[in-house]
Amino acid sequence: MMGLTVVILVWVRQTRINTANFYVATTNLENVAARVLKLKFSRVTWAIVVGVIVYVVVLCR
């Protein structure tokens, strides 16, 4: 029983950390694109772009 509890705890913590990292990456990319490239898109669009970048990085790894 202790093993299952630890697995669930690790899974919940990793999910929280990954969600926070994804959010920070989205807002940072949105700010850089707005300031440097003068691009204005919605937060959802930047989240999709970050998702594609993360997917490509995982595939190339």
C-alpha positions in Angstrom: 0.0 0.0 0.0 2.8 2.4 0.8 4.2 1.9 -2.8 1.0 2.9 -4.4 0.7 6.0 -2.1 4.2 7.1 -3.1 3.5 6.6 -6.8 0.3 8.7 -6.6 2.1 11.4 -4.6 5.0 11.6 -7.1 2.5 11.7 -10.0 0.5 14.6 -8.5 3.6 16.6 -7.7 5.1 16.1 -11.2 1.8 17.1 -12.8 1.7 20.3 -10.7 5.3 21.1 -11.6 4.9 20.4 -15.3 1.7 22.5 -15.4 3.5 25.4 -13.8 6.4 25.1 -16.2 4.1 25.0 -19.2 2.3 28.1 -18.0 5.6 30.0 -17.5 6.9 28.9 -20.9 3.7 30.1 -22.5 3.7 33.6 -20.8 7.5 34.0 -21.5 7.1 33.1 -25.2 4.1 35.5 -25.4 6.1 38.3 -23.9 9.2 37.7 -26.1 7.2 37.5 -29.3 5.3 40.7 -28.4 8.4 42.7 -27.6 10.9 41.4 -30.1 8.8 40.2 -33.0 5.8 42.5 -32.4 3.4 39.5 -32.6 0.2 39.6 -30.7 -1.7 36.4 -30.4 -4.0 34.9 -27.8 -2.6 33.0 -24.8 -4.3 29.8 -26.2 -2.3 30.2 -29.5 1.0 30.5 -27.5 0.1 27.5 -25.4 -0.4 25.5 -28.7 3.0 26.8 -30.0 4.7 25.8 -26.7 3.0 22.4 -26.9 4.4 21.8 -30.4 7.9 22.9 -29.4 7.8 20.6 -26.4 6.6 17.7 -28.5 9.4 18.3 -31.1 12.0 18.5 -28.4 10.7 15.2 -26.8 10.8 13.5 -30.3 14.3 14.7 -31.0 15.6 13.6 -27.6 
